[in-house]
Amino acid sequence: MILAAGFGTRLQPLTNNKPKALVEINGTTLLEIVINRLKLFGFNDVIINVHHYSDMIIDFLKKNNNFNINITISDESDAILETGGGLKKAAWFFNDNKPFLVHNVDIISNIDLSEIYNNHINSDAVATLAVRNRYSSNYLLFDKNNTLCGWENIKTNKIIISKKTNSQLRQYAFSGIHIINPNIFNYINQKGKFSIIDVYLKLAATHKIMAFNHDNSLWFDVGDKNKLIEAGKIINQI
């Protein structure tokens, strides 16, 4: 699943008349970059959620023949649902009982998607989250076994501990790429608009949510204009 429904506020004025997914790096849209990355690793059945300028994304995909893969649209035009709500709305799509990948449209990286997928398959985790050591105001907290135990905001000093542990907790920032087992939908009770991180923190008390560290990868959150420019300089390495 590609999460592409966001307003792209940090990219204004580029997103004043187009969706974030259609902002370009060196002439190629963010959506096409992510689709090509997914295709490279064999992901060829994709659902994309849309809200902001949703018709432009739908038209773009039609004009490009869905980039020769199976693409389904999860239309959130009536109300944006955030990461958790958007995922829940698309739950029907993941009916083959296989783990699936979720990728933010504004994340550009050269992460080995096969490696994170296989790591997840070989664990008994409900979800595996790509994370790295980088500055952020929000951190996920993991124990020595890379199991999610909590969350911390270093600006407000708010801490949520989902699972108590005797080991020292390590701070990792979430990278916007995750592998999820479809049985997660059995545990999602929230309705409407909500964050998938809130779901993970609740589940972490009783289920395994794992970290996949990719500090050695190139990675950019290009939802920020400065990062968009920076990513343009090294896009050929991704």
N, C-alpha and C positions, 0 to 999 in steps of 0.2 A: 504494500500500500504506500502510495506517495501522498503525504499530507501537504496539500496545496491550497487550503482554504483561507489562509491568513490575509490580513489587510496590508501587510508590508509597510507598516507605519514608519519604521526606521529607514526605509528606502525612499521616502518622499523627497523630492517631487517625482521620482521615477515611477512611483506607483499611483500617481494622481489620476492617470487615465489608462492604466493597465494593471493586471494582477501581478503579484510578486513572481509568480511562476514564469511569466513571460518577460521579465527583466533579463537582459542579455549580458554575457561575458564574452568579449571579442566576437560578437555577432551570433552567438549561440545562446538560446534561452536556458535558464536554469532548469526548466522542466525537461528539455531535451538532453541536457547534460546528465541529469539523474536517470532518465530512461535508458540512455546509452550505457551507463554504468551497470544498471540492473540487467540489461541484455547481455553484457559482457560476461556476467556470472550465471547466466542461464535462467534468470527470472523473466518469464515471457507471458505471464498472466497477472495483470496489474489492475488495481482499482485506485482511482484518484478522487479525493474529496475536493469539492470546489465551493466557493461562496463569493468572494470579491471578484467582480468582473467574470463570473463563471462562464458566461456565453463566449467570451473571448478564448478561454482555455479549450472549450468544447470545439469551437471553430478551428482553432490551431491544430488540434489533434486530427480532426477530419481532413484538413488540407494536407496533412502529412501521413495520411493513411494509417494513423495510430502507430507510426514507426514500425509497422509490420509485426506487431505483437497484439495480443488480446488486451484491450483496455476497456474498463468499465468505469463509468462516472458515478460517484456518490454525491448527489446534488444537495448541498446545504444552503441553497439560495435563500430560503425562508429564514434561516437562523443559523449562525455559525456555532459550532458545537465544541470547539477546542479539540485537543488531542484525544482525550478519553471519550467524549461524546461522539466525535467523528468516527473513531474506531468502532464504538458500539453500534452506530447506525449501519456500518458496513459489515457487521458480524455475519450476515447471511452469506457473504462472499466466500468466507473461509470454512467451507463445509466439507472439505476433503480430509479433515482430521490431521493435517500436516502443519508443522510450524511454519509461520510466515514472517516475512521481513516488513518492517515499517521504516520509512525513510522520509525525513523532512525535505521539502523541495529546495530549501535555502542552505542545505548542507552540501558542500563540495569537498570530496576527499578521495584518497587512493586506498582506503581501507580494503583489505581482502575480505570481501563479503562471503566468500566460500568458507574462509577460516572461522569467522564468527558464527556462521550457520552450523558448521560441523561441530564447533565447540558446544553449541547449544544442544545439538542432537545427542552428544555424548554425555550430557549432564541430565539431571532430573529436575531442571529448573522450569518454572512456568514462563520466565522471560530472561533473556540475556541482553544486557544493555552495553552498548559501546560507550566507553568513558576514557578520559585522559586527564593528565595533570596539567591544568591550565587555570588561569585566574577566572573566577566567576563569583558572583554574589551568592549564588546557590550551589551547594554541594550535596551530592549523595554520599552517605557514609557506609563504608564496607568493612567487614572484619578481615582477619588474616586469610580466610578462605575465599575471599572475594564475594561474600554473601551480603546482600543489602540489609542494613540494620537501621538506617535512619536518614535524616535530612537536616541540613543546617543552612541558615541564611546569615552570612557573616556581617551584613550591614545592620540587621535588626537583632542579631544574636538569638533568633528563634531557632530552637532545636526540636526535632521530632525523633524520638527513639521508638522504633517499631519492634525491635528485637534486642533484648539484653544479651550482652556478651562480656566475657572477661578480657578479650583481646582489645588492643588499642585500635580505634576506628580510624580509617584512612579516608581522606576527602578526595573524591573524584568528581569532575564536572561531566555531565551527560552530553553526549555528542549527537543526539537526534537520530540515531540509528539503533534499532532493536529487533530481536527475533522473539516471537511470542508463540506460545502454544494456544491453539484455539479453545482449549478448555478454560482459558481465562474468562471467557464470557459467562461461565457458570458462577463467577465470583463478583461480577460487576453489578452492583445494586443501584448505583447512581443513575440519575436521569437527566436529560437535557445537556447542558454545557458543563463540562468538567475536564480536569487534567488527568492524563494517564499516569503521571507521577503520583498523584494522590492514590490511585488504585494500587500502584506498586508498593507504596508505603504501608497501606492497609494490609495487603497480601503478605508482605515481608514478615509479619508476625508469625505466620503459620506455614508459609510456602517459601521455596527458594527462588530468589531473584538474584541473578548472577551478574558480575561485572566482566566485561571484555576490554582489557586495557590495550589501547592502540597508540601509545606515545610515539612510536616510531613511524607513524603514518603522517602524511600531509593532510591537513584538515582545516576547513574554513566555514564559519557561520557567516554567509554572505547576506544575511538579513540587514547588515550594517554597510553603509556606503563605502567606508574606508576598507573594509574587508573585501568588498566586491572588487575594488581597484587592485588590492593586494593579490587576490586570487587570479585576476586577469594576467598577472605577470608570470605565474607559474602553472597556468591551466594545462599546458602541454605535458606536464609531468603527471597529470592525473588521468 
